[in-house]
Amino acid sequence: KLFGSSTLVGARATLFGCGACNNMAQDNSAPAAEPVRDEVLERQVLEAQAMQEECPCIEAAVKNYISLQTAKATTGVGKTAGGVTQDTKSLLGCARLFLKALNALELPSAPEWGHLYPQEAEESGCDFMTRLGRYKVVRVLWQQCARAGQKPAKCLGRSVLEVVLPEVEKRIHQADAQQPAGAGCTDEQLGAFLDGFRETLDRSDGAVAPANSDRELVWCESQAAVIAARQQARVAEAKERVEREVIADDFGDQLRAALAASGEELPKSTVQFEELQD
């Protein structure tokens, strides 16, 4: 693991940006602040552990996305990202540019990030600080990847990408205009790739992704398992529908038989329709 529970003490200065919290631990004049800091830091460490254990990693999700888009382009089933024509070569070129920019990204300090992505008009101060704290955790993990000689795309997953994606896209758009052509894709194809992959991160305000969405097929460990589960769900739904129809038919037969035995008839409808005149 890049970031274990034993890092709770050693990461204190890193997460808070200075050694002040270590000094406060020895400062009896601020006894109330230290438990709060420890609680916040522990939450951040737990969040870091959850982030590094996410599956699939970013690179695997990109591969899933390429497989899905290739299948759509080949079979004509479903709509490709942005409606732009893509083939395997262009998709691989877009993926290479995206992963190259992501792995080369050097994240700025938390104060710099706060200036780059300030508090939004409808965002509360508490939510902004939570977002900034989350970024601190992501940056620590990012730096741990660099120290371990690992690529972030191979070690980190969806939650991290949600935080850094705007900066990755910014770097891609600021890069040499000849890059797409050199990678075997066009600017339009690259833009469609980024837009489509970004959409798979949409959690719909925290709701679980709909069963028929692409998100489920992109951010999964096994596309075959997801497809099999969907097929089983469709079979079960069809079985339930047939059972409901059989029950309805049986009830109708029983009702008619009961009325016939009693000599009664089903009441006739008294609903009348009036013809409207122009």
Secondary structure, DSSP 8 states (H G I E B T S, - for coil): --S-TTHHHHTHHHHHTSSHHHHHHT-TT-TTHHHHHHHHHHHHHHHHHHHHT-SS-HHHHHHHHHHHHHHHHHH--S--GGG----HHHHHHHHHHHHHHHHT-----HHHHHHHS---TT--HHHHHHHHHHHHHHHHHHHHHHHTT--HHHH--HHHHHHHHHHHHHHHHHS-TTHHHHHT--HHHHHHHHHHHHHTT--STT----TTSSHHHHSSS-HHHHHHHHHHHHHHHHHHHHHHHHHHHHHHHHHHHHHHHHT---------------
